[in-house]
Amino acid sequence: MPRWLWWAPLAALTCLSAALLFRLGWIAATLEQGDVIARYAALYLQEAGTGAKPTDCAAYPAPDWPGIWIVVRCKPMGETGVSEGVYYVNRFGGRVAAPLPVAGASPFPELEPDT
């Protein structure tokens, strides 16, 4: 058996890994916050049903939570009967599970009253 044939699986694995890492880097480099907000606002419209509007959604960065890039929060202003949606998004645009709250801290500090 030729010696190069022994190294062929390693070369194939290296090429596949390089292609996957390039793809992930490309997604991270070209994904913009506006695209993420629009995507999750459309998801909110599907989940909430009638009465929901894309303008119900806003986003803010989440630097204190590891693995979460931004939080998209959709809540109608002054309307009843429309559900609220909170979406935690990682750097690749994927939805992740809600982080565990820190004891004594609000998951939405911007909504806490100033004291």
ChimeraX commands (.cxc) that place a marker at each C-alpha (Angstrom):
marker #1 position 0.00,0.00,0.00 radius 0.5
marker #1 position 1.43,3.42,-0.93 radius 0.5
marker #1 position 2.50,5.60,1.94 radius 0.5
marker #1 position 0.43,8.61,0.74 radius 0.5
marker #1 position -2.71,6.50,1.11 radius 0.5
marker #1 position -2.10,6.28,4.85 radius 0.5
marker #1 position -2.21,10.09,5.08 radius 0.5
marker #1 position -5.26,10.58,2.86 radius 0.5
marker #1 position -7.85,10.34,5.71 radius 0.5
marker #1 position -5.95,12.95,7.73 radius 0.5
marker #1 position -5.75,15.26,4.72 radius 0.5
marker #1 position -9.47,14.84,4.05 radius 0.5
marker #1 position -10.34,15.56,7.69 radius 0.5
marker #1 position -8.11,18.65,7.67 radius 0.5
marker #1 position -9.77,19.99,4.50 radius 0.5
marker #1 position -13.25,19.34,5.88 radius 0.5
marker #1 position -12.40,21.08,9.16 radius 0.5
marker #1 position -10.96,24.07,7.33 radius 0.5
marker #1 position -14.10,24.38,5.18 radius 0.5
marker #1 position -16.41,24.22,8.22 radius 0.5
marker #1 position -14.38,26.79,10.16 radius 0.5
marker #1 position -14.32,29.09,7.14 radius 0.5
marker #1 position -18.11,28.83,6.89 radius 0.5
marker #1 position -18.60,29.66,10.58 radius 0.5
marker #1 position -16.24,32.62,10.26 radius 0.5
marker #1 position -18.10,33.84,7.21 radius 0.5
marker #1 position -21.43,33.70,9.04 radius 0.5
marker #1 position -20.04,35.55,12.05 radius 0.5
marker #1 position -18.44,38.22,9.87 radius 0.5
marker #1 position -21.44,38.95,7.66 radius 0.5
marker #1 position -24.32,38.60,10.13 radius 0.5
marker #1 position -25.69,41.96,11.22 radius 0.5
marker #1 position -27.91,42.82,14.15 radius 0.5
marker #1 position -30.62,44.19,11.86 radius 0.5
marker #1 position -30.86,40.82,10.09 radius 0.5
marker #1 position -31.24,39.02,13.41 radius 0.5
marker #1 position -33.89,41.43,14.66 radius 0.5
marker #1 position -35.88,41.08,11.44 radius 0.5
marker #1 position -35.67,37.28,11.58 radius 0.5
marker #1 position -36.90,37.04,15.15 radius 0.5
marker #1 position -39.55,39.72,14.60 radius 0.5
marker #1 position -40.93,37.51,11.81 radius 0.5
marker #1 position -40.84,34.54,14.18 radius 0.5
marker #1 position -42.68,36.61,16.79 radius 0.5
marker #1 position -45.37,37.49,14.24 radius 0.5
marker #1 position -45.91,33.79,13.53 radius 0.5
marker #1 position -46.05,32.84,17.21 radius 0.5
marker #1 position -48.13,35.76,18.51 radius 0.5
marker #1 position -50.76,35.78,15.78 radius 0.5
marker #1 position -53.15,38.66,15.17 radius 0.5
marker #1 position -52.45,41.99,16.79 radius 0.5
marker #1 position -48.68,41.57,16.73 radius 0.5
marker #1 position -46.54,44.03,14.79 radius 0.5
marker #1 position -42.87,43.95,13.82 radius 0.5
marker #1 position -42.43,47.28,15.60 radius 0.5
marker #1 position -43.16,45.51,18.90 radius 0.5
marker #1 position -39.61,44.13,18.81 radius 0.5
marker #1 position -36.41,45.67,20.09 radius 0.5
marker #1 position -32.97,44.27,20.77 radius 0.5
marker #1 position -30.12,44.96,23.14 radius 0.5
marker #1 position -26.66,43.45,23.59 radius 0.5
marker #1 position -26.04,40.88,26.28 radius 0.5
marker #1 position -22.37,41.21,27.30 radius 0.5
marker #1 position -22.96,39.75,30.78 radius 0.5
marker #1 position -24.27,36.42,29.51 radius 0.5
marker #1 position -21.66,34.14,27.95 radius 0.5
marker #1 position -22.68,32.68,24.61 radius 0.5
marker #1 position -25.44,35.24,24.01 radius 0.5
marker #1 position -24.83,38.03,21.51 radius 0.5
marker #1 position -28.09,39.95,21.61 radius 0.5
marker #1 position -31.53,39.60,23.15 radius 0.5
marker #1 position -34.56,40.32,20.97 radius 0.5
marker #1 position -37.58,41.21,23.06 radius 0.5
marker #1 position -41.01,41.59,21.51 radius 0.5
marker #1 position -43.74,43.06,23.65 radius 0.5
marker #1 position -46.79,44.98,22.45 radius 0.5
marker #1 position -47.28,48.43,23.86 radius 0.5
marker #1 position -50.58,48.76,25.70 radius 0.5
marker #1 position -52.35,45.86,24.00 radius 0.5
marker #1 position -53.85,42.89,25.78 radius 0.5
marker #1 position -54.21,39.37,24.45 radius 0.5
marker #1 position -50.91,39.43,22.53 radius 0.5
marker #1 position -48.12,37.28,23.87 radius 0.5
marker #1 position -44.62,38.48,24.65 radius 0.5
marker #1 position -41.56,36.91,23.06 radius 0.5
marker #1 position -37.97,36.96,24.29 radius 0.5
marker #1 position -35.31,35.44,22.05 radius 0.5
marker #1 position -31.70,34.91,23.13 radius 0.5
marker #1 position -29.42,34.84,20.09 radius 0.5
marker #1 position -25.82,33.63,19.79 radius 0.5
marker #1 position -23.18,35.17,17.49 radius 0.5
marker #1 position -24.16,32.88,14.62 radius 0.5
marker #1 position -27.83,33.92,14.70 radius 0.5
marker #1 position -29.08,30.78,16.41 radius 0.5
marker #1 position -31.61,30.79,19.21 radius 0.5
marker #1 position -30.28,29.59,22.54 radius 0.5
marker #1 position -31.97,28.71,25.81 radius 0.5
marker #1 position -32.61,31.45,28.33 radius 0.5
marker #1 position -29.71,31.93,30.72 radius 0.5
marker #1 position -30.16,31.29,34.39 radius 0.5
marker #1 position -30.71,34.54,36.26 radius 0.5
marker #1 position -28.14,35.64,38.77 radius 0.5
marker #1 position -29.50,35.67,42.32 radius 0.5
marker #1 position -31.01,39.07,43.06 radius 0.5
marker #1 position -30.59,40.38,39.52 radius 0.5
marker #1 position -33.29,41.03,36.96 radius 0.5
marker #1 position -32.94,39.45,33.52 radius 0.5
marker #1 position -34.03,42.84,32.12 radius 0.5
marker #1 position -32.07,45.44,34.08 radius 0.5
marker #1 position -33.18,48.24,31.75 radius 0.5
marker #1 position -36.76,47.80,32.99 radius 0.5
marker #1 position -35.91,48.10,36.67 radius 0.5
marker #1 position -36.89,51.41,38.28 radius 0.5
marker #1 position -34.07,53.74,39.24 radius 0.5
marker #1 position -33.61,54.03,42.97 radius 0.5
marker link #1:1,2 radius 0.2
marker link #1:2,3 radius 0.2
marker link #1:3,4 radius 0.2
marker link #1:4,5 radius 0.2
marker link #1:5,6 radius 0.2
marker link #1:6,7 radius 0.2
marker link #1:7,8 radius 0.2
marker link #1:8,9 radius 0.2
marker link #1:9,10 radius 0.2
marker link #1:10,11 radius 0.2
marker link #1:11,12 radius 0.2
marker link #1:12,13 radius 0.2
marker link #1:13,14 radius 0.2
marker link #1:14,15 radius 0.2
marker link #1:15,16 radius 0.2
marker link #1:16,17 radius 0.2
marker link #1:17,18 radius 0.2
marker link #1:18,19 radius 0.2
marker link #1:19,20 radius 0.2
marker link #1:20,21 radius 0.2
marker link #1:21,22 radius 0.2
marker link #1:22,23 radius 0.2
marker link #1:23,24 radius 0.2
marker link #1:24,25 radius 0.2
marker link #1:25,26 radius 0.2
marker link #1:26,27 radius 0.2
marker link #1:27,28 radius 0.2
marker link #1:28,29 radius 0.2
marker link #1:29,30 radius 0.2
marker link #1:30,31 radius 0.2
marker link #1:31,32 radius 0.2
marker link #1:32,33 radius 0.2
marker link #1:33,34 radius 0.2
marker link #1:34,35 radius 0.2
marker link #1:35,36 radius 0.2
marker link #1:36,37 radius 0.2
marker link #1:37,38 radius 0.2
marker link #1:38,39 radius 0.2
marker link #1:39,40 radius 0.2
marker link #1:40,41 radius 0.2
marker link #1:41,42 radius 0.2
marker link #1:42,43 radius 0.2
marker link #1:43,44 radius 0.2
marker link #1:44,45 radius 0.2
marker link #1:45,46 radius 0.2
marker link #1:46,47 radius 0.2
marker link #1:47,48 radius 0.2
marker link #1:48,49 radius 0.2
marker link #1:49,50 radius 0.2
marker link #1:50,51 radius 0.2
marker link #1:51,52 radius 0.2
marker link #1:52,53 radius 0.2
marker link #1:53,54 radius 0.2
marker link #1:54,55 radius 0.2
marker link #1:55,56 radius 0.2
marker link #1:56,57 radius 0.2
marker link #1:57,58 radius 0.2
marker link #1:58,59 radius 0.2
marker link #1:59,60 radius 0.2
marker link #1:60,61 radius 0.2
marker link #1:61,62 radius 0.2
marker link #1:62,63 radius 0.2
marker link #1:63,64 radius 0.2
marker link #1:64,65 radius 0.2
marker link #1:65,66 radius 0.2
marker link #1:66,67 radius 0.2
marker link #1:67,68 radius 0.2
marker link #1:68,69 radius 0.2
marker link #1:69,70 radius 0.2
marker link #1:70,71 radius 0.2
marker link #1:71,72 radius 0.2
marker link #1:72,73 radius 0.2
marker link #1:73,74 radius 0.2
marker link #1:74,75 radius 0.2
marker link #1:75,76 radius 0.2
marker link #1:76,77 radius 0.2
marker link #1:77,78 radius 0.2
marker link #1:78,79 radius 0.2
marker link #1:79,80 radius 0.2
marker link #1:80,81 radius 0.2
marker link #1:81,82 radius 0.2
marker link #1:82,83 radius 0.2
marker link #1:83,84 radius 0.2
marker link #1:84,85 radius 0.2
marker link #1:85,86 radius 0.2
marker link #1:86,87 radius 0.2
marker link #1:87,88 radius 0.2
marker link #1:88,89 radius 0.2
marker link #1:89,90 radius 0.2
marker link #1:90,91 radius 0.2
marker link #1:91,92 radius 0.2
marker link #1:92,93 radius 0.2
marker link #1:93,94 radius 0.2
marker link #1:94,95 radius 0.2
marker link #1:95,96 radius 0.2
marker link #1:96,97 radius 0.2
marker link #1:97,98 radius 0.2
marker link #1:98,99 radius 0.2
marker link #1:99,100 radius 0.2
marker link #1:100,101 radius 0.2
marker link #1:101,102 radius 0.2
marker link #1:102,103 radius 0.2
marker link #1:103,104 radius 0.2
marker link #1:104,105 radius 0.2
marker link #1:105,106 radius 0.2
marker link #1:106,107 radius 0.2
marker link #1:107,108 radius 0.2
marker link #1:108,109 radius 0.2
marker link #1:109,110 radius 0.2
marker link #1:110,111 radius 0.2
marker link #1:111,112 radius 0.2
marker link #1:112,113 radius 0.2
marker link #1:113,114 radius 0.2
marker link #1:114,115 radius 0.2
view
